[in-house]
Amino acid sequence: MQTKGISICEFIAEIFIFPTCSTYYPVGENVCWVGEGQGTYGYDDYFGKLAANGGNYARLWLTDRAWDDLTVEVKLGNMSLDDTWRLDYVVQLAEKLDIHLLMCTESYNNFCTVSDVICTWDLSYYNVANGGFLTKPSEFFVDERAKADYKNRLRYIVARYGYSTSVFAWEFFNEVDICDGYNTTVQLQWIEEMSSYLRSLDVYNHPISTSYSNSDGDQAVQASTALNFTMTHNYGSSDIATMATQYTSKKQITYKKPTYMAEFGIGDENNDKAGVSLHNGLWAPLFALGAGTSMSWWWDSWVDPNNLYPIFKPFSVFVSRLPLADYTWNVSDPTVSPAPPYNIRAWGMAGVGQGGQQLIVTWVQDDCFTWANQHSGVKCTSHSGLTLTTSCSGPSSGNYTGHWFNTHTGEDIGTTSVMCTGHLQDQIPTFSQDIAVYYTS
């Protein structure tokens, strides 16, 4: 872990890296508020359980008193010393637990009036009805006084927290496209102005992004060099693995920046109290060259009440064994045979190191193991006698060692020795639901 005063991470096309050149692969969830009356004790609870199970990422909202007690600015130019004291504690707690924080500084809620989402424009201190100077939410992005005030808030946040090794990145807006009158041209100009200003303040060069409710986001804004990485928010999918890999792959190819799913949920988490969607959301993005796991939104009403934290641990152990920053990666196309009656699918990626060393990583899953299928009563059976075939991107021939891994217990299953002749074939150990493996040359 770095000492204070060293920037938390840098970024290349696929992943985040520490200045030490080691990989930072975010594994975690949103923790945007705690229960009423919990104060900092709520973060002790959530962060403690997350860290104990290998989590190293959390997203905070510093947006509005309606949501949390970590609001930085509570009136025009008025920084809350009560809230920032609590934020001081949370930042220091994250340092101790090696959790890195995505700091979200604003949310659409304060700048919308539509009826089908939670809007708080009527309470906003920017609203002229409350003594502010804006007559409608969309003016926030063009009014010079509003921009000056937001810059002042950024300056305060960077001055107070930019030093900390627990700060991973800055997020301008949560789901900015829900703001009244959203306009691509205006938003792009605002993003570029604010990003330039933020970089002038932040000597540690933390990455910068913003988020959208629309899973595709706004291509013009996300393509801008003003943003260092992209995020996806997605809700309601019956198959998290397919959804996560599709969006991750699409954005990785389109923007050539790190990307990950910063919010996801299935719609009614009571239909998945076992956390199948959480499991699949953690594992799937890696194999589409995602820069981090899918981050659950329902930390307080689903993950914690159902004690789903142990689901984080196996993936955290597995990904910690992969020196991702040392390799150049491509998505691979593994297959499993025999074909049906088994409906087995596989995702994979292959990496080449500077010295020519190979690393091939594969996740094999029975598609019975989606939250929707499990909720419908589909039973997963045990599989044996299956063969995994995948390309090997190294020499035309060579010996590889396969390291098989139990994705549910975090235990090693065993090793295999296989020969690469343009591709490699390996017998998959007996498994149910899913299994993972990485091959070293």
LINBELSUL-V240216 format. One line per field, one symbol per residue. ss: DSSP state (H for helix, E for strand, - for the rest). phi: phi as a letter, one per 40 degrees, with the letter a starting at -180 (. if undefined). A space follows every 50 residues. Layout:
ss = ???
phi = ???
This chain:
ss = ---------EE----EE-----EE-E-EEE---------HHHHHHHHHHH HH----EEEEE-----------EEE--EE-HHHHHHHHHHHHHHHHH--E EEEE--EHHHH---------HHH---EHHH---E--HHHHH--HHHHHHH HHHHHHHHHHH-----EEEEE--E-HHH-----HHHHHHHHHHHHHHHHH H-----EEE---------HHHH------EEEEEEE----HHHHHHHHHHH HHHHH--EEEEEEEE---HHHH---HHHHHHHHHHHHH---E---E--HH HHH------HHHHHHHHHHH---HHHEEEEEE--EEE------EEEEEEE EEE----EEEEEEEEE----HHHHH------EE---EEEEE------EEE EEEEE------EEEEEEEEE--EEEEE---EE-EEEEEEE-
phi = .cccgbccababdbbcbcdcgccbbcbiacbcabcdgcfccccdcccccc ccbgcbaabbbbbaccbabbccbbadgbcccccccccdccccccdccfbb bccccabddcbabcccbcbbdcbccccdcbgcbbcadccdcbcccccccc cccdccccccbcccccccabbcbcfcccddgdbdccccccdccccccccc ccccfccbaabbccdcgbccccccccbcabbbbabgccbccccccccccc ccccbfbdaaccaaachbcccaccgcccdccccccdcbgccaccbccccc bbccccfcddcccdcdcccccbcdccbcbbcbbcbbbccdccbbbabaab bbcccgcbabbabbaccccbccccccgcbcbcbagcbcbacbccccaicb bcbcbccbbgbccibbbbbcbgabbaccddabgaababbbc
